[in-house]
Structures are given as C-alpha cells and as structure tokens.
C-alpha cells in the first residue's frame, strides 16, 4: 500500500534471514551441544518428548534475546497496523528494563 | 561425539554457534500467531460502544514456529510500556481467533491480573515477556493426570496483554473452564481434573511469572486485583463467579 516492497523487487533478504529460512527444526534435542556458557533447556521438560515437540524453560529462552533480532520477513510495517508509541520518549526506560530481564534472577 | 550413524554426522550448528551460518532452529511445541490492535489509532473520535465493531482493527502481526523467530519478532515490536492506551497484544495458537466466539475459546475462561499502570510500568514489559515465554515454552501447562482421559487436549489457547489508561491487564485464556458444562460429556472426575489443571496454571502464573508468593493477597488496593479465574460465561454476568489463587 505504501509502495514499499513492490513484488518485482522485494527487499533483499539478509544473509541472517536466509540462514534462518534454511535452518531445519531440531528433531532430537539431546544431540545438540551449546557453545560456551549457553545453557541447554532443562532436561526434565523433554524427557518423553516426541521429535520436534519440545518445551523450553525461561532461562533457556532468554539467552536468545540478544542473539537473534532479525525482523521476520512477513511482518507488516508497524505503522500499517497502528503500532506506535503512545507517549513519545516516555518509554525509553523500558528498553533497559527489557535488557535487564535477560539477566534472569535466581527466583 | 563419534557416532556409528554416518548419515547423522553432519555437524549441528545453532544460532549460538554462528549467527550467519547455523543449520538448525528450535521448533516450538505449537505454532503461534501474534495479533495486535490499537482502537485509538484510526477512529479516535468515534464514540466507543458498538460491540459489533470489535475485531475490525485486529491485525495479524506474524505467525511463527521457532524460538529464533519469536525473538526476531519480539525485538522488532513495541513493548507494552510504550504502547498507547487501549492497545492490546494477543498471542494465540495458530488457527484460534483471539475472541471468545472462536470455538476453541467459547467454552473456556481466563486467568487474569490487573496491575496499576503507575506502579507497574517498570515491570510490565518483563511480566508480559515472561507470560509469552511460558506460553511458547509450554511450561504453564500441566499434563492431564490420566493418560486415557478424553481430556488430552491442551488447556491454554492464548495470552493477552492489554494497556489501559490506568492499568495493564495480563490474561491467560483456556479452552475449558471450571464450569462443568465446558467439559463435554465430562463426568465429575473429568471436571475435577480440568479444575485441578486450571488451578495449577493459576498458581504458576502468580508465582513463576508474576513473582508473587503463593499465599500473597494482592487485590483490594486500588486498581490491583488478585490473580483471578473466570469463565467467559460467568464474566457476562453482573457478579459472576470467580476463583482466586
């Protein structure tokens, strides 16, 4: 509608998005090892898991927060769906709050 | 590391190994769709009250089925604390409309809490994120006690975040409720099982997501409510029955 992304020349797909597009869903979580300090999903959540049907704990999921931020290819422009900030400038503090949540308290 | 199965030997690389060159992603148990509406955006001048128009402004943001895609979405949308008043996020399983008219919701109900805007603004983004992570990570749902029961279907259909002028509300919608009529052909034991599973969801919501103590009293202070459950049919009534945890 806005003239953005005409079908003849869709916006170029970033290398990262293309990588995600071609990545296969994990079938067996126990075959995956994670580098460095990255923690595996809690084992007890997936003891009898069917292939590809996994449950993930919050601490595991939060580790992705600052690792993957590629905008989904099929996401509409925010303005086109009325998603806008309510009080400009008033919410900046929440960004740091969002980050902080990545630290994950012991509780 | 050595495997006798040659075919399975291709190295598995996640996004943590190499953002530009990974070959597996983390599938979610369910496929989810994020919806959004902001009724104050378009017809800000139009007087509210027309129930028929509900849903007109409802926008599908994106459908996703992996952990990676969830974060790609999350990192590119506006957190609740920055949303205008009246805006809502709805995260529902694919194929379920975020409305109680949807067959998956019609017989159900919701756990919800209302949090005063001024006091919870700094926490609301985290609480909504935790709610979504529990939903997509499937850690809220407890498995039915009897594996042979007809009741194997999951209870949760979606989660909702509502921003209002004076408060935020987070809700967890369920497919069945404490109303015996919501458990088709259900005998007393089946109904009891549903209620037990509902209560477990409420407790987890209160303690693991919202961070309150199990017995903590929350309501009765201004706009704050307890963590309450109400079936959709009861919420239509003036003084509908509620359960609190």
Contacts between the chains, C-beta under 8 A, distances in Angstrom:
chain1	res1	chain2	res2	distance
A	15	B	20	5.7
A	16	B	19	6.1
A	16	B	20	6.3
A	19	B	19	7.6
A	19	B	20	6.1
A	19	B	21	6.4
A	19	B	22	6.1
A	20	B	15	8.0
A	20	B	25	6.4
A	20	B	66	7.9
A	20	B	68	5.8
A	20	B	69	7.1
A	20	B	72	7.5
A	22	B	23	7.5
A	23	B	22	5.8
A	23	B	23	5.7
A	23	B	24	5.6
A	23	B	25	4.2
A	23	B	68	7.6
A	24	B	23	6.6
A	24	B	24	5.5
A	24	B	25	7.3
A	25	B	24	7.2
A	25	B	25	6.0
A	25	B	26	7.7
A	25	B	27	3.8
A	25	B	65	7.8
A	25	B	66	6.8
A	26	B	12	7.6
A	26	B	24	4.9
A	26	B	25	7.0
A	26	B	26	5.9
A	26	B	27	6.3
A	31	B	8	7.7
A	31	B	12	6.1
A	32	B	12	5.6
A	32	B	14	6.3
A	32	B	24	7.1
A	33	B	12	7.8
A	34	B	14	6.7
A	34	B	16	5.5
A	35	B	16	5.6
A	35	B	17	5.6
A	36	B	16	7.8
A	38	B	16	4.8
A	45	B	139	6.9
A	52	B	27	4.7
A	53	B	27	7.7
A	53	B	29	5.3
A	54	B	26	7.1
A	54	B	27	6.6
A	54	B	28	7.8
A	54	B	29	6.3
A	55	B	29	6.2
A	55	B	137	5.9
A	55	B	138	4.2
A	55	B	139	6.0
A	56	B	26	7.1
A	56	B	67	6.6
A	56	B	136	7.7
A	56	B	137	4.0
A	56	B	138	7.6
A	56	B	139	7.5
A	57	B	137	6.4
A	57	B	139	6.1
A	58	B	130	6.3
A	58	B	133	4.9
A	58	B	134	6.9
A	58	B	137	6.7
A	58	B	139	7.2
A	60	B	137	7.8
A	61	B	67	6.2
A	61	B	70	7.9
A	61	B	133	4.9
A	61	B	136	7.7
A	61	B	137	5.6
A	62	B	133	7.3
A	63	B	16	7.5
A	64	B	15	7.0
A	64	B	67	5.8
A	64	B	68	6.6
A	64	B	70	7.9
A	64	B	71	4.6
A	65	B	71	6.1
A	65	B	74	7.7
A	65	B	75	7.4
A	67	B	15	5.7
A	67	B	16	6.5
A	67	B	19	6.8
A	67	B	71	7.4
A	68	B	15	5.6
A	68	B	19	7.4
A	68	B	68	4.9
A	68	B	71	4.5
A	68	B	72	5.7
A	68	B	75	7.5
A	69	B	71	6.7
A	69	B	72	6.3
A	69	B	75	3.8
A	69	B	76	7.1
A	70	B	72	4.6
A	71	B	72	6.1
A	71	B	75	7.9
A	71	B	76	4.4
A	72	B	62	4.8
A	72	B	64	6.8
A	72	B	69	6.1
A	72	B	72	5.2
A	72	B	73	5.5
A	72	B	76	7.5
A	74	B	62	6.1
A	74	B	63	8.0
A	75	B	61	6.4
A	75	B	62	4.8
A	75	B	73	6.8
A	75	B	76	6.7
A	76	B	59	7.3
A	76	B	61	7.2
A	78	B	77	7.0
A	78	B	78	7.1
A	81	B	36	5.8
A	81	B	38	7.8
A	81	B	59	3.8
A	81	B	61	6.7
A	82	B	36	7.6
A	82	B	37	7.4
A	82	B	38	4.0
A	82	B	41	3.4
A	82	B	42	6.7
A	82	B	57	6.9
A	82	B	59	7.1
A	82	B	87	7.9
A	83	B	36	5.8
A	83	B	38	6.5
A	83	B	61	7.9
A	83	B	77	6.5
A	83	B	78	5.6
A	83	B	83	7.9
A	83	B	87	7.7
A	84	B	38	7.4
A	84	B	41	7.2
A	84	B	78	7.3
A	84	B	84	6.8
A	85	B	78	6.1
A	85	B	82	4.8
A	85	B	83	7.6
A	85	B	84	7.3
A	86	B	82	6.4
A	86	B	83	5.5
A	86	B	84	3.2
A	86	B	85	6.3
A	86	B	87	7.4
A	86	B	163	7.5
A	87	B	82	7.6
A	87	B	84	7.7
A	90	B	82	7.5
A	91	B	79	7.3
A	91	B	81	5.0
A	91	B	82	3.3
A	93	B	81	7.9
A	93	B	122	6.8
A	94	B	79	5.3
A	94	B	81	3.8
A	94	B	82	6.1
A	94	B	121	7.5
A	94	B	122	7.2
A	94	B	124	7.9
A	94	B	125	5.0
A	95	B	79	7.6
A	97	B	81	7.4
A	97	B	122	5.7
A	97	B	123	7.5
A	97	B	125	5.4
A	97	B	126	6.2
A	98	B	79	6.0
A	98	B	125	5.2
A	98	B	126	7.2
A	98	B	129	7.2
A	100	B	126	7.7
A	101	B	125	7.3
A	101	B	126	4.2
A	101	B	129	6.1
A	101	B	130	7.7
A	107	B	211	6.7
